[in-house]
Amino acid sequence: MQGYDTTAYFFSWAFLEIGNNQEIQARLHEEIDSIFGGDSSRPIEFDDIFRMNYLEMTIKEILRLHPIVPVIAREMKTPFWLGNPNYK
């Protein structure tokens, strides 16, 4: 079930971010129209994915703003040495 949770988390944020920004929606729509030429019946081909540069940038920005796996930072309370303790 872990794969479903992360996918749902991403798409929830993606739909929210894209839905709240009309400019991004318009640019994504323009990019798709430029690839498919307004032919909505044409199936997506593998090479089409590599032409969706703005979509890729949008996805990466959403992942930057809302990471799927949060970073857990830890702070050391006492100093310690890895390897040779005499090496400084």
Distance bins in CASP14 RR format, pairs under 12 A and 6 or more apart:
PFRMAT RR
TARGET T0000
AUTHOR 0000-0000-0000
RMODE 2
METHOD distances of the structure
MODEL  1
1 7 0 0 0 0 0 1 0 0 0 0 0
1 8 0 0 0 0 0 1 0 0 0 0 0
2 8 0 0 0 0 0 1 0 0 0 0 0
2 9 0 0 0 0 0 1 0 0 0 0 0
2 68 0 0 0 0 0 1 0 0 0 0 0
2 69 0 0 0 0 0 1 0 0 0 0 0
3 9 0 0 0 0 1 0 0 0 0 0 0
3 10 0 0 0 0 0 1 0 0 0 0 0
3 11 0 0 0 0 0 1 0 0 0 0 0
3 68 0 0 0 0 1 0 0 0 0 0 0
3 69 0 0 0 0 0 1 0 0 0 0 0
4 10 0 0 0 0 0 1 0 0 0 0 0
4 11 0 0 0 0 0 1 0 0 0 0 0
5 11 0 0 0 0 0 1 0 0 0 0 0
5 12 0 0 0 0 0 1 0 0 0 0 0
5 68 0 0 0 0 1 0 0 0 0 0 0
5 69 0 0 0 0 0 1 0 0 0 0 0
6 12 0 0 0 0 0 1 0 0 0 0 0
6 13 0 0 0 0 0 1 0 0 0 0 0
6 63 0 0 0 0 0 1 0 0 0 0 0
6 66 0 0 0 0 0 1 0 0 0 0 0
6 67 0 0 0 0 0 1 0 0 0 0 0
6 68 1 0 1 0 0 0 0 0 0 0 0
6 69 1 0 0 1 0 0 0 0 0 0 0
6 70 0 0 0 0 0 1 0 0 0 0 0
7 13 0 0 0 0 0 1 0 0 0 0 0
7 14 0 0 0 0 0 1 0 0 0 0 0
7 68 0 0 0 0 1 0 0 0 0 0 0
8 14 0 0 0 0 0 1 0 0 0 0 0
8 15 0 0 0 0 0 1 0 0 0 0 0
8 68 0 0 0 0 0 1 0 0 0 0 0
9 15 0 0 0 0 0 1 0 0 0 0 0
9 16 0 0 0 0 0 1 0 0 0 0 0
9 62 0 0 0 0 0 1 0 0 0 0 0
9 63 0 0 0 0 0 1 0 0 0 0 0
9 66 1 0 0 1 0 0 0 0 0 0 0
9 67 0 0 0 0 1 0 0 0 0 0 0
9 68 1 0 1 0 0 0 0 0 0 0 0
9 69 0 0 0 0 1 0 0 0 0 0 0
9 70 0 0 0 0 0 1 0 0 0 0 0
10 16 0 0 0 0 0 1 0 0 0 0 0
10 17 0 0 0 0 0 1 0 0 0 0 0
10 18 0 0 0 0 0 1 0 0 0 0 0
10 58 0 0 0 0 0 1 0 0 0 0 0
10 59 0 0 0 0 1 0 0 0 0 0 0
10 60 0 0 0 0 0 1 0 0 0 0 0
10 62 1 0 0 1 0 0 0 0 0 0 0
10 63 1 0 0 1 0 0 0 0 0 0 0
10 65 0 0 0 0 0 1 0 0 0 0 0
10 66 1 0 0 1 0 0 0 0 0 0 0
10 67 0 0 0 0 1 0 0 0 0 0 0
10 68 1 0 1 0 0 0 0 0 0 0 0
10 69 0 0 0 0 0 1 0 0 0 0 0
11 17 0 0 0 0 0 1 0 0 0 0 0
11 18 0 0 0 0 0 1 0 0 0 0 0
11 59 0 0 0 0 0 1 0 0 0 0 0
11 62 0 0 0 0 1 0 0 0 0 0 0
11 63 0 0 0 0 0 1 0 0 0 0 0
11 66 0 0 0 0 0 1 0 0 0 0 0
11 68 0 0 0 0 0 1 0 0 0 0 0
12 18 0 0 0 0 0 1 0 0 0 0 0
12 19 0 0 0 0 0 1 0 0 0 0 0
12 62 0 0 0 0 0 1 0 0 0 0 0
12 66 0 0 0 0 1 0 0 0 0 0 0
12 68 0 0 0 0 0 1 0 0 0 0 0
13 19 0 0 0 0 0 1 0 0 0 0 0
13 20 0 0 0 0 0 1 0 0 0 0 0
13 58 0 0 0 0 0 1 0 0 0 0 0
13 59 0 0 0 0 0 1 0 0 0 0 0
13 61 0 0 0 0 0 1 0 0 0 0 0
13 62 1 0 1 0 0 0 0 0 0 0 0
13 63 0 0 0 0 1 0 0 0 0 0 0
13 64 0 0 0 0 0 1 0 0 0 0 0
13 65 1 0 0 1 0 0 0 0 0 0 0
13 66 1 0 1 0 0 0 0 0 0 0 0
13 67 0 0 0 0 1 0 0 0 0 0 0
13 68 0 0 0 0 1 0 0 0 0 0 0
14 20 0 0 0 0 0 1 0 0 0 0 0
14 21 0 0 0 0 0 1 0 0 0 0 0
14 24 0 0 0 0 0 1 0 0 0 0 0
14 25 0 0 0 0 0 1 0 0 0 0 0
14 28 0 0 0 0 0 1 0 0 0 0 0
14 55 0 0 0 0 0 1 0 0 0 0 0
14 58 1 0 0 1 0 0 0 0 0 0 0
14 59 1 0 0 1 0 0 0 0 0 0 0
14 60 0 0 0 0 0 1 0 0 0 0 0
14 61 0 0 0 0 0 1 0 0 0 0 0
14 62 1 0 1 0 0 0 0 0 0 0 0
14 63 0 0 0 0 1 0 0 0 0 0 0
14 65 0 0 0 0 0 1 0 0 0 0 0
14 66 0 0 0 0 1 0 0 0 0 0 0
14 68 0 0 0 0 0 1 0 0 0 0 0
15 21 0 0 0 0 0 1 0 0 0 0 0
15 24 0 0 0 0 0 1 0 0 0 0 0
15 25 0 0 0 0 0 1 0 0 0 0 0
15 58 0 0 0 0 0 1 0 0 0 0 0
15 62 0 0 0 0 1 0 0 0 0 0 0
15 66 0 0 0 0 0 1 0 0 0 0 0
16 24 0 0 0 0 0 1 0 0 0 0 0
16 62 0 0 0 0 1 0 0 0 0 0 0
16 65 0 0 0 0 0 1 0 0 0 0 0
16 66 0 0 0 0 1 0 0 0 0 0 0
17 23 0 0 0 0 0 1 0 0 0 0 0
17 24 1 0 0 1 0 0 0 0 0 0 0
17 25 0 0 0 0 0 1 0 0 0 0 0
17 28 0 0 0 0 0 1 0 0 0 0 0
17 58 0 0 0 0 1 0 0 0 0 0 0
17 59 0 0 0 0 0 1 0 0 0 0 0
17 61 0 0 0 0 1 0 0 0 0 0 0
17 62 1 0 1 0 0 0 0 0 0 0 0
17 63 0 0 0 0 0 1 0 0 0 0 0
17 64 0 0 0 0 0 1 0 0 0 0 0
17 65 1 0 0 1 0 0 0 0 0 0 0
17 66 1 0 0 1 0 0 0 0 0 0 0
18 24 1 0 1 0 0 0 0 0 0 0 0
18 25 1 0 1 0 0 0 0 0 0 0 0
18 26 0 0 0 0 0 1 0 0 0 0 0
18 27 0 0 0 0 0 1 0 0 0 0 0
18 28 1 0 0 1 0 0 0 0 0 0 0
18 29 0 0 0 0 0 1 0 0 0 0 0
18 54 0 0 0 0 0 1 0 0 0 0 0
18 55 0 0 0 0 1 0 0 0 0 0 0
18 58 1 0 0 1 0 0 0 0 0 0 0
18 59 0 0 0 0 1 0 0 0 0 0 0
18 61 0 0 0 0 0 1 0 0 0 0 0
18 62 0 0 0 0 1 0 0 0 0 0 0
19 25 1 0 0 1 0 0 0 0 0 0 0
19 26 0 0 0 0 0 1 0 0 0 0 0
19 28 0 0 0 0 0 1 0 0 0 0 0
19 58 0 0 0 0 0 1 0 0 0 0 0
19 62 0 0 0 0 0 1 0 0 0 0 0
20 62 0 0 0 0 0 1 0 0 0 0 0
21 27 0 0 0 0 1 0 0 0 0 0 0
21 28 0 0 0 0 1 0 0 0 0 0 0
21 58 0 0 0 0 1 0 0 0 0 0 0
21 61 0 0 0 0 0 1 0 0 0 0 0
21 62 0 0 0 0 0 1 0 0 0 0 0
21 65 0 0 0 0 0 1 0 0 0 0 0
22 28 0 0 0 0 0 1 0 0 0 0 0
22 29 0 0 0 0 0 1 0 0 0 0 0
23 29 0 0 0 0 0 1 0 0 0 0 0
23 30 0 0 0 0 0 1 0 0 0 0 0
23 54 0 0 0 0 0 1 0 0 0 0 0
23 58 0 0 0 0 0 1 0 0 0 0 0
24 30 0 0 0 0 0 1 0 0 0 0 0
24 31 0 0 0 0 0 1 0 0 0 0 0
24 54 0 0 0 0 1 0 0 0 0 0 0
24 55 0 0 0 0 1 0 0 0 0 0 0
24 57 0 0 0 0 1 0 0 0 0 0 0
24 58 1 0 0 1 0 0 0 0 0 0 0
24 59 0 0 0 0 0 1 0 0 0 0 0
24 61 0 0 0 0 1 0 0 0 0 0 0
24 62 0 0 0 0 1 0 0 0 0 0 0
25 31 0 0 0 0 0 1 0 0 0 0 0
25 32 0 0 0 0 0 1 0 0 0 0 0
25 54 0 0 0 0 0 1 0 0 0 0 0
25 55 0 0 0 0 0 1 0 0 0 0 0
25 58 0 0 0 0 0 1 0 0 0 0 0
26 32 0 0 0 0 0 1 0 0 0 0 0
26 33 0 0 0 0 0 1 0 0 0 0 0
26 54 0 0 0 0 0 1 0 0 0 0 0
27 33 0 0 0 0 0 1 0 0 0 0 0
27 34 0 0 0 0 0 1 0 0 0 0 0
27 52 0 0 0 0 0 1 0 0 0 0 0
27 53 0 0 0 0 0 1 0 0 0 0 0
27 54 1 0 1 0 0 0 0 0 0 0 0
27 55 0 0 0 0 1 0 0 0 0 0 0
27 57 0 0 0 0 1 0 0 0 0 0 0
27 58 0 0 0 0 1 0 0 0 0 0 0
28 34 0 0 0 0 0 1 0 0 0 0 0
28 35 0 0 0 0 0 1 0 0 0 0 0
28 52 0 0 0 0 1 0 0 0 0 0 0
28 53 0 0 0 0 0 1 0 0 0 0 0
28 54 1 0 0 1 0 0 0 0 0 0 0
28 55 1 0 0 1 0 0 0 0 0 0 0
28 56 0 0 0 0 0 1 0 0 0 0 0
28 57 0 0 0 0 0 1 0 0 0 0 0
28 58 1 0 0 1 0 0 0 0 0 0 0
28 59 0 0 0 0 0 1 0 0 0 0 0
29 35 0 0 0 0 0 1 0 0 0 0 0
29 36 0 0 0 0 0 1 0 0 0 0 0
29 37 0 0 0 0 0 1 0 0 0 0 0
29 38 0 0 0 0 0 1 0 0 0 0 0
29 40 0 0 0 0 0 1 0 0 0 0 0
29 52 0 0 0 0 0 1 0 0 0 0 0
29 54 0 0 0 0 0 1 0 0 0 0 0
29 55 0 0 0 0 0 1 0 0 0 0 0
29 58 0 0 0 0 0 1 0 0 0 0 0
30 36 0 0 0 0 0 1 0 0 0 0 0
30 37 0 0 0 0 0 1 0 0 0 0 0
30 38 0 0 0 0 0 1 0 0 0 0 0
30 52 0 0 0 0 0 1 0 0 0 0 0
30 53 0 0 0 0 0 1 0 0 0 0 0
30 54 0 0 0 0 1 0 0 0 0 0 0
30 55 0 0 0 0 0 1 0 0 0 0 0
31 37 0 0 0 0 0 1 0 0 0 0 0
31 38 0 0 0 0 0 1 0 0 0 0 0
31 48 0 0 0 0 0 1 0 0 0 0 0
31 49 0 0 0 0 0 1 0 0 0 0 0
31 51 0 0 0 0 1 0 0 0 0 0 0
31 52 1 0 0 1 0 0 0 0 0 0 0
31 53 1 0 0 1 0 0 0 0 0 0 0
31 54 1 0 1 0 0 0 0 0 0 0 0
31 55 1 0 0 1 0 0 0 0 0 0 0
31 56 0 0 0 0 0 1 0 0 0 0 0
31 57 0 0 0 0 0 1 0 0 0 0 0
31 58 0 0 0 0 1 0 0 0 0 0 0
32 38 0 0 0 0 1 0 0 0 0 0 0
32 39 0 0 0 0 0 1 0 0 0 0 0
32 40 0 0 0 0 1 0 0 0 0 0 0
32 42 0 0 0 0 0 1 0 0 0 0 0
32 44 0 0 0 0 1 0 0 0 0 0 0
32 48 0 0 0 0 1 0 0 0 0 0 0
32 49 0 0 0 0 0 1 0 0 0 0 0
32 51 0 0 0 0 1 0 0 0 0 0 0
32 52 1 0 0 1 0 0 0 0 0 0 0
32 53 0 0 0 0 0 1 0 0 0 0 0
32 54 0 0 0 0 1 0 0 0 0 0 0
32 55 0 0 0 0 1 0 0 0 0 0 0
32 58 0 0 0 0 0 1 0 0 0 0 0
33 39 0 0 0 0 1 0 0 0 0 0 0
33 40 0 0 0 0 1 0 0 0 0 0 0
33 42 0 0 0 0 0 1 0 0 0 0 0
33 52 0 0 0 0 0 1 0 0 0 0 0
33 54 0 0 0 0 0 1 0 0 0 0 0
34 48 0 0 0 0 0 1 0 0 0 0 0
34 51 0 0 0 0 1 0 0 0 0 0 0
34 52 0 0 0 0 1 0 0 0 0 0 0
34 53 0 0 0 0 0 1 0 0 0 0 0
34 54 0 0 0 0 1 0 0 0 0 0 0
34 55 0 0 0 0 0 1 0 0 0 0 0
35 42 0 0 0 0 1 0 0 0 0 0 0
35 44 0 0 0 0 1 0 0 0 0 0 0
35 45 0 0 0 0 1 0 0 0 0 0 0
35 47 0 0 0 0 1 0 0 0 0 0 0
35 48 1 0 1 0 0 0 0 0 0 0 0
35 49 0 0 0 0 1 0 0 0 0 0 0
35 50 0 0 0 0 0 1 0 0 0 0 0
35 51 1 0 1 0 0 0 0 0 0 0 0
35 52 1 0 0 1 0 0 0 0 0 0 0
35 53 0 0 0 0 0 1 0 0 0 0 0
35 54 0 0 0 0 0 1 0 0 0 0 0
35 55 0 0 0 0 1 0 0 0 0 0 0
36 42 1 0 1 0 0 0 0 0 0 0 0
36 43 0 0 0 0 1 0 0 0 0 0 0
36 44 0 0 0 0 1 0 0 0 0 0 0
36 45 0 0 0 0 1 0 0 0 0 0 0
36 48 1 0 0 1 0 0 0 0 0 0 0
36 51 0 0 0 0 0 1 0 0 0 0 0
36 52 0 0 0 0 0 1 0 0 0 0 0
37 48 0 0 0 0 0 1 0 0 0 0 0
37 51 0 0 0 0 0 1 0 0 0 0 0
39 48 0 0 0 0 0 1 0 0 0 0 0
42 48 0 0 0 0 1 0 0 0 0 0 0
44 50 0 0 0 0 0 1 0 0 0 0 0
44 51 0 0 0 0 0 1 0 0 0 0 0
44 52 0 0 0 0 1 0 0 0 0 0 0
44 55 0 0 0 0 0 1 0 0 0 0 0
45 51 0 0 0 0 1 0 0 0 0 0 0
45 52 0 0 0 0 0 1 0 0 0 0 0
46 52 0 0 0 0 0 1 0 0 0 0 0
48 55 0 0 0 0 0 1 0 0 0 0 0
49 55 0 0 0 0 1 0 0 0 0 0 0
49 56 0 0 0 0 1 0 0 0 0 0 0
49 59 0 0 0 0 0 1 0 0 0 0 0
50 56 0 0 0 0 1 0 0 0 0 0 0
52 58 0 0 0 0 1 0 0 0 0 0 0
52 59 0 0 0 0 1 0 0 0 0 0 0
53 59 0 0 0 0 0 1 0 0 0 0 0
53 60 0 0 0 0 0 1 0 0 0 0 0
54 60 0 0 0 0 0 1 0 0 0 0 0
54 61 0 0 0 0 0 1 0 0 0 0 0
55 61 0 0 0 0 0 1 0 0 0 0 0
55 62 0 0 0 0 0 1 0 0 0 0 0
56 62 0 0 0 0 0 1 0 0 0 0 0
56 63 0 0 0 0 0 1 0 0 0 0 0
57 63 0 0 0 0 0 1 0 0 0 0 0
57 64 0 0 0 0 0 1 0 0 0 0 0
58 64 0 0 0 0 0 1 0 0 0 0 0
58 65 0 0 0 0 0 1 0 0 0 0 0
59 65 0 0 0 0 0 1 0 0 0 0 0
59 66 0 0 0 0 0 1 0 0 0 0 0
59 68 0 0 0 0 0 1 0 0 0 0 0
60 66 0 0 0 0 0 1 0 0 0 0 0
60 67 0 0 0 0 0 1 0 0 0 0 0
61 67 0 0 0 0 0 1 0 0 0 0 0
62 68 0 0 0 0 0 1 0 0 0 0 0
63 69 0 0 0 0 0 1 0 0 0 0 0
76 82 0 0 0 0 0 1 0 0 0 0 0
79 85 0 0 0 0 0 1 0 0 0 0 0
79 88 0 0 0 0 0 1 0 0 0 0 0
81 87 0 0 0 0 1 0 0 0 0 0 0
81 88 0 0 0 0 1 0 0 0 0 0 0
END
